[in-house]
Amino acid sequence: MADALAYLRQRQENGGFNELMGLRVNHIRQGYAEIELPAKPDNLNPLGNAHGGAIFALCDVAAGTAAASYGRVGVTLNASINYLRPGKQGKTLIAKTREIKVGRTTAVYGVDVTDSDGTEVANATFTMYYVGDSATLLK
């Protein structure tokens, strides 16, 4: 399983949207992911804070990574986010998942976002839909 999780980490960090955003996997284990995003000029809103869409994307990747840690492909079925405080420029935003429920076809994850000082920035709930087993996902 360790090799599979290492592959998932590599897959999540390299290429496409995740790489463009600068997302990095800090920790991953079955049912859990911790993903970080630096609040840098490329993802700030006009007020100079992390754009809400960037924070949402951070949460989505964290929930999706936690769901994928079981070797199954999951896509976001539903999501809700609460923005609590701005993500300040120059800080690193860190999303940590909480597994709420994993079933045959869906999984639910809570995601808490703090900045590098430990200040709460956002919390979210994601329902992931498993589109089927994927033997190739974690090879």
C-alpha positions in Angstrom: 0.0 0.0 0.0 2.9 2.4 0.7 3.9 2.3 -3.0 0.3 2.9 -4.0 0.1 6.0 -1.8 3.5 7.3 -3.1 2.1 7.0 -6.6 -1.0 8.8 -5.6 1.1 11.6 -4.1 3.1 11.9 -7.3 0.0 11.9 -9.4 -1.7 14.6 -7.4 1.3 17.0 -7.5 2.5 16.7 -11.0 0.7 17.9 -14.0 -2.5 19.7 -14.8 -4.5 22.0 -12.5 -2.9 20.8 -9.3 0.6 21.6 -10.4 -0.6 24.9 -11.9 -2.0 25.9 -8.5 1.1 24.8 -6.6 -0.7 22.2 -4.5 1.5 19.8 -2.5 0.7 16.7 -0.6 2.1 16.8 3.0 0.6 13.6 4.3 -1.5 10.8 2.9 -2.7 7.6 4.4 -5.8 5.5 3.9 -8.8 7.8 4.4 -6.7 10.9 5.1 -4.9 13.6 3.2 -3.2 16.9 4.1 -2.6 19.2 1.2 -1.0 22.7 1.1 -1.3 25.7 -1.1 0.9 28.8 -0.8 -1.1 32.0 -0.9 1.0 33.6 -3.7 0.3 36.4 -6.2 -1.0 33.9 -8.9 -4.0 32.8 -6.7 -4.9 36.0 -4.9 -8.2 38.0 -5.3 -8.2 41.8 -6.0 -8.1 42.4 -2.2 -4.8 40.6 -1.9 -6.1 37.5 -0.2 -6.3 33.9 -1.4 -9.1 33.6 -3.9 -12.1 31.7 -2.6 -11.9 29.5 -5.7 -8.3 28.6 -4.8 -9.3 27.7 -1.3 -12.2 25.6 -2.6 -9.9 23.8 -5.1 -7.5 23.0 -2.2 -10.4 21.4 -0.2 -11.6 19.5 -3.3 -8.2 18.1 -3.9 -7.8 17.1 -0.2 -11.2 15.3 -0.2 -10.5 13.7 -3.5 -7.1 12.5 -2.4 -8.5 11.0 0.8 -11.2 9.2 -1.2 -8.6 7.9 -3.7 -6.4 6.5 -1.0 -8.7 3.5 -1.0 -7.7 2.8 -4.6 -11.0 3.9 -6.1 -11.8 6.8 -8.4 -14.1 9.3 -6.7 -15.5 12.5 -8.1 -17.2 15.4 -6.2 -20.9 14.8 -6.0 -21.7 17.7 -3.6 -19.7 20.3 -1.6 -20.3 23.1 0.8 -17.7 25.5 2.2 -17.6 28.2 4.9 -15.0 30.9 4.5 -14.1 31.9 8.0 -11.1 34.3 7.6 -9.0 35.5 4.6 -6.1 33.5 3.5 -3.3 36.1 3.8 -0.7 36.5 1.1 2.6 34.9 2.0 1.0 32.3 4.2 0.6 28.6 3.4 -2.9 27.2 3.5 -3.2 23.7 4.8 -6.2 21.5 4.3 -6.7 18.4 6.5 -9.5 15.9 5.9 -11.7 14.2 8.4 -13.3 11.0 7.2 -17.0 11.1 8.1 -18.4 8.1 6.1 -17.1 5.7 3.5 -19.6 3.5 1.8 -20.0 1.4 -1.3 -20.7 4.3 -3.7 -20.1 7.5 -1.7 -17.7 8.9 0.9 -18.1 12.0 3.0 -15.1 14.1 4.1 -14.9 17.2 6.3 -12.0 19.5 5.3 -10.5 22.0 7.7 -8.2 24.8 6.3 -5.7 26.7 8.5 -2.9 28.9 7.6 0.8 28.4 8.5 0.1 30.2 11.8 -2.7 27.8 12.7 -5.5 30.4 12.0 -8.7 28.9 10.8 -9.5 30.0 7.2 -12.3 27.7 6.0 -14.1 24.4 6.6 -15.9 22.3 4.1 -17.9 19.1 3.6 -17.4 17.1 0.4 -19.5 14.1 -0.8 -17.5 12.0 -3.2 -19.1 9.5 -5.6 -17.1 6.4 -6.5 -17.3 5.9 -10.2 -16.0 2.4 -9.8 -12.9 0.4 -8.8 -9.8 1.5 -10.6 -7.0 -1.1 -10.5 -4.9 1.4 -12.5 -5.4 4.4 -10.2 -2.9 3.1 -7.6 -0.4 1.2 -9.8 
